[in-house]
Amino acid sequence: MKSSVIIEMTTEEVQDALLNERESLAKMKMQHAISPLENPMVIKEKRKDVARLLTELTKRSKEAQQ
């Protein structure tokens, strides 16, 4: 998920996307622990997507406080 796409989303959409990405990441980690994934770099990308979403939420909350 690109940053430009995240910026265009509403706060509620960002929160929903964050929840979905975290669930997906947890499932992938569990699958990878049981049997190795074909492409383990997908886990790295999911982690980065979660970080991007959290960064955008933090930015928005700081803007709202000002």
C-alpha positions as CSV (number, residue, x, y, z in Angstrom):
1,M,0.0,0.0,0.0
2,K,1.5,3.3,-1.1
3,S,1.6,6.4,1.1
4,S,-0.3,8.4,-1.4
5,V,-3.2,6.0,-1.2
6,I,-3.2,6.1,2.6
7,I,-3.2,9.9,2.6
8,E,-6.4,10.0,0.5
9,M,-8.2,7.6,2.9
10,T,-10.4,8.9,5.7
11,T,-9.4,8.3,9.3
12,E,-12.0,5.5,9.7
13,E,-10.7,3.8,6.5
14,V,-7.1,4.0,7.8
15,Q,-8.1,2.4,11.1
16,D,-10.0,-0.4,9.3
17,A,-7.1,-1.0,7.0
18,L,-4.7,-1.1,10.0
19,L,-6.9,-3.7,11.7
20,N,-7.0,-5.8,8.5
21,E,-3.2,-5.5,7.9
22,R,-2.4,-6.5,11.5
23,E,-4.7,-9.6,11.2
24,S,-3.1,-10.5,7.9
25,L,0.4,-10.1,9.3
26,A,-0.4,-12.3,12.3
27,K,-1.8,-15.0,10.0
28,M,1.2,-14.9,7.8
29,K,3.6,-15.1,10.7
30,M,1.7,-18.2,12.0
31,Q,1.8,-19.8,8.6
32,H,5.5,-19.1,8.3
33,A,6.2,-20.6,11.7
34,I,4.4,-23.9,10.7
35,S,5.7,-24.2,7.2
36,P,7.9,-21.7,5.4
37,L,6.1,-19.3,3.0
38,E,7.1,-19.4,-0.6
39,N,8.0,-15.7,-0.4
40,P,8.9,-14.6,3.1
41,M,9.4,-11.0,1.9
42,V,5.6,-10.6,2.0
43,I,5.9,-10.5,5.8
44,K,8.4,-7.6,5.5
45,E,6.0,-5.7,3.2
46,K,3.0,-6.2,5.6
47,R,5.1,-4.9,8.5
48,K,6.0,-1.8,6.5
49,D,2.3,-1.3,5.5
50,V,1.3,-1.4,9.2
51,A,4.0,1.2,10.0
52,R,2.8,3.5,7.2
53,L,-0.8,3.3,8.5
54,L,0.3,4.0,12.1
55,T,2.4,6.9,11.0
56,E,-0.5,8.4,9.1
57,L,-2.8,8.0,12.2
58,T,-0.2,9.6,14.4
59,K,0.2,12.5,12.0
60,R,-3.5,13.1,11.9
61,S,-3.9,13.0,15.7
62,K,-1.1,15.5,16.1
63,E,-2.7,17.8,13.5
64,A,-6.1,17.5,15.3
65,Q,-4.5,18.6,18.6
66,Q,-3.1,21.8,17.2
